[in-house]
């Protein structure tokens, strides 16, 4: 990652669309886990120091945002790709997972073979912000990508990243939120922190991969995808299927150590840089740890960086409405959040 400067009770969110009501809509299913124990103490052993104290409960994606999810987003909003949401390396690089066909105005996007459940890479902070806006605005073909969670002015794709807008229902987590979801032991407000997001203070064993890119560890144990160990598709190290690279964090989030570095909003204030944490498929053990952090220009894109989003914990009334399958007022989509036993 040479261009960089070295610096979840569970709920299911399902955005389900009917093709009759919204012809351009695509189904996007997002698993969220709840990060509880609000008001927890900060960690003073990692970086930054202190880190990980969060006043309120929140939710974070159980898995990294995948190629299938991102292709659905592109097919919904990027027929002309005004905001450079597609990086051509997604198609030309073997570690990328999405191809593009057609001409501007009628672009279509497809997931490569065996890449649907791999985390999307070659995405900037601005791309993740536009996904957040799309989700906040209903995730349809007419949903704005320019306002909602973040206000992006003049088609902005570089420069200063804005702060999240109040009340956003999807957003890029702050560094403290990301750190807590990854490393906090959970169960109380003074539980302490692990060094790795696999609930361990010992460096994970690097996973290998099968011919379709599934990690060798499954969903348990102190393993992670790093150190170029997951060789498949002719590559010396590669992204692997989300949730197949060892056990989750204490809150149930997978791959927060390894697979891809993930964007975070640092303190949450507007700024010319944004954070990346968690290590990637090629990095060393230190890059996976709570002591490793990076920052980059928010326009940065590479084959080792991706994202996962956060959201507020849904209000009980929202949960009750969703369990009955109620349509929102626009009649275009159904938002379901249900508790897991």
Secondary structure, DSSP 4 states (H G I P E B T S, - for coil): -TTSB----EEEEEEEE-TTT-TT---EEEEEEEE--TTPPPBSSSSSSSB---SS-EEEESSPPBHHHHHHHHHHH-SS-TT----THHHHSTT--EEEES-TTS-EEEEPTT-TTBBP-S--HHHHHHHHHHHHTTSSTT--SSSSSS---TT--SSPBPPPPTT-SSEEPPHHHHHHHHHB--SSTT--B-SBTTTBSSPPEEP-B-TT--BTTBT-SSEES-TT---BTTBSS---BTT-BS---TTS---SSSSSEEEE-TTSS-BS-EEEES--TT--HHHHSTT--EEE-TT---TTEE--EEEEPPPHHHHHHHHTTPPPTTSSEEEEEEE--
